[in-house]
Amino acid sequence: MLLYDFKQAPNPRRVRIFLAEKGLSVPLEQVDIFQRVNRQPPFLAKNPLGGIPVLELDDGTCIAESVAISRYFEALHPEPPLFGRDPREQALIEMWNRRVELVLLNAIGMVWGHGSPLTAKVVQQIPENVEPNRKRAAQFLELLDRELGTRAFVAGDRISIADISALCAIDFATMVQIVPDPELKNVARWHAAMSARPSASA
């Protein structure tokens, strides 16, 4: 088993944190996306979309997408349950994880793709996409702050994949100068607690 990884990207980090929360260790191989290694035929044979991370199993099966990889490990190692303990909890975690992906991660990705000098060489940038997505990210963080005023974690009273996704999104956002407003006290409390977990440094 081998996990294709890139240390600077948020999606591979989601898997590394997930594995750390499970107490699991998987061999890693770094794939330099800035050198376009993930766009070369050998890697595209593993994931035709070229995205990182990819988990290659011993039988040659390749599983892409961070949540799909995490679900694979959840099925193999159900404790602690990071996708929920019962149908209600599982649905709430799925709901919040999708919200984090579809709004926060997407908005940050658009700012990164269309506004960072690091991506200018590999993406046809549309600068007009940057500010609207900065606003989308800020609005979602305000929503998240209100929600975190009612519970300890993003989707309930226990850590889940939704917290891992949100932590990776918020930490990566600093690369494009998106930082939560200091007035968002609940986000700050949650972020400090998540960052203090040993898994955050995975």
ZAMARGU-4260 file (C-alpha; in steps of 0.2 Angstrom, whole numbers, plus 5000, padded with zeros to 4 digits):
<rodrens>
0) 5000/5000/5000 | 5007/5017/4995 | 4999/5035/4997 | 5004/5047/4984 | 5006/5064/4994
5) 5011/5082/4992 | 5015/5090/5009 | 5009/5108/5004 | 4992/5104/4997 | 4976/5103/5008
10) 4968/5087/5002 | 4983/5076/5005 | 4984/5083/5022 | 4966/5079/5025 | 4971/5060/5023
15) 4986/5062/5034 | 4976/5069/5048 | 4963/5056/5046 | 4976/5042/5047 | 4984/5050/5062
20) 4967/5051/5071 | 4965/5033/5067 | 4982/5029/5074 | 4987/5022/5056 | 5003/5024/5047
25) 5004/5022/5028 | 5020/5024/5017 | 5020/5040/5008 | 5028/5045/4991 | 5029/5064/4987
30) 5022/5070/4970 | 5028/5087/4966 | 5013/5096/4958 | 5023/5112/4954 | 5034/5101/4943
35) 5019/5094/4935 | 5024/5076/4940 | 5005/5073/4942 | 5001/5077/4924 | 5014/5065/4917
40) 5008/5048/4909 | 5014/5037/4924 | 5004/5046/4937 | 4989/5049/4925 | 4988/5030/4924
45) 4984/5030/4942 | 4972/5045/4942 | 4967/5051/4925 | 4962/5068/4933 | 4979/5070/4940
50) 4974/5075/4958 | 4983/5071/4974 | 4981/5061/4985 | 4980/5044/4977 | 4980/5027/4988
55) 4988/5013/4978 | 4983/4996/4986 | 4994/4980/4985 | 4984/4973/4971 | 4987/4989/4960
60) 4969/4997/4963 | 4971/5016/4964 | 4959/5026/4975 | 4959/5045/4972 | 4949/5058/4982
65) 4953/5062/5000 | 4936/5057/5006 | 4935/5041/4996 | 4952/5036/5003 | 4946/5041/5021
70) 4931/5030/5019 | 4941/5015/5014 | 4951/5017/5030 | 4935/5020/5040 | 4928/5003/5034
75) 4944/4994/5038 | 4947/5003/5055 | 4930/5009/5061 | 4936/5015/5078 | 4936/5030/5082
80) 4922/5033/5070 | 4926/5049/5060 | 4911/5047/5048 | 4898/5045/5062 | 4891/5032/5074
85) 4873/5031/5068 | 4862/5036/5053 | 4858/5053/5060 | 4876/5057/5065 | 4883/5050/5048
90) 4870/5061/5039 | 4875/5077/5048 | 4894/5074/5046 | 4891/5071/5027 | 4881/5087/5026
95) 4894/5098/5035 | 4909/5090/5026 | 4900/5093/5009 | 4897/5111/5014 | 4915/5114/5019
100) 4920/5106/5002 | 4907/5115/4991 | 4909/5132/4999 | 4924/5135/5009 | 4937/5124/5000
105) 4930/5128/4983 | 4931/5147/4987 | 4949/5146/4993 | 4954/5135/4978 | 4947/5148/4966
110) 4957/5162/4975 | 4972/5151/4975 | 4970/5146/4957 | 4966/5163/4950 | 4975/5174/4962
115) 4992/5166/4967 | 5008/5169/4957 | 5012/5151/4961 | 4998/5145/4950 | 5000/5158/4936
120) 5011/5146/4926 | 4999/5132/4926 | 4982/5139/4926 | 4974/5152/4914 | 4969/5164/4928
125) 4954/5175/4928 | 4957/5189/4941 | 4939/5194/4942 | 4936/5177/4951 | 4946/5182/4966
130) 4936/5194/4976 | 4919/5186/4975 | 4927/5170/4982 | 4936/5179/4996 | 4919/5185/5001
135) 4911/5168/4999 | 4925/5161/5011 | 4922/5175/5023 | 4903/5173/5023 | 4905/5154/5026
140) 4917/5157/5041 | 4904/5168/5049 | 4891/5155/5047 | 4903/5142/5054 | 4906/5153/5069
145) 4887/5154/5073 | 4886/5135/5071 | 4901/5132/5083 | 4893/5143/5096 | 4881/5128/5098
150) 4893/5114/5099 | 4911/5109/5101 | 4914/5102/5083 | 4908/5106/5066 | 4895/5092/5064
155) 4892/5088/5083 | 4900/5084/5099 | 4915/5074/5092 | 4928/5076/5080 | 4924/5070/5062
160) 4930/5071/5044 | 4921/5088/5043 | 4933/5096/5056 | 4948/5089/5047 | 4942/5096/5030
165) 4938/5113/5038 | 4955/5114/5047 | 4964/5110/5031 | 4954/5123/5022 | 4957/5137/5034
170) 4976/5133/5036 | 4978/5132/5018 | 4969/5149/5015 | 4983/5158/5024 | 4993/5155/5007
175) 4981/5167/4999 | 4979/5179/5014 | 4962/5173/5019 | 4962/5173/5038 | 4946/5171/5049
180) 4941/5188/5057 | 4947/5189/5075 | 4929/5193/5080 | 4924/5175/5076 | 4928/5169/5093
185) 4920/5152/5091 | 4930/5148/5075 | 4946/5154/5085 | 4942/5142/5099 | 4938/5127/5088
190) 4954/5131/5077 | 4965/5132/5093 | 4958/5115/5099 | 4960/5107/5082 | 4978/5113/5080
195) 4983/5107/5097 | 4978/5089/5092 | 4994/5078/5088 | 4986/5074/5072 | 4986/5092/5066
200) 5005/5090/5063 | 5003/5074/5052
</rodrens>
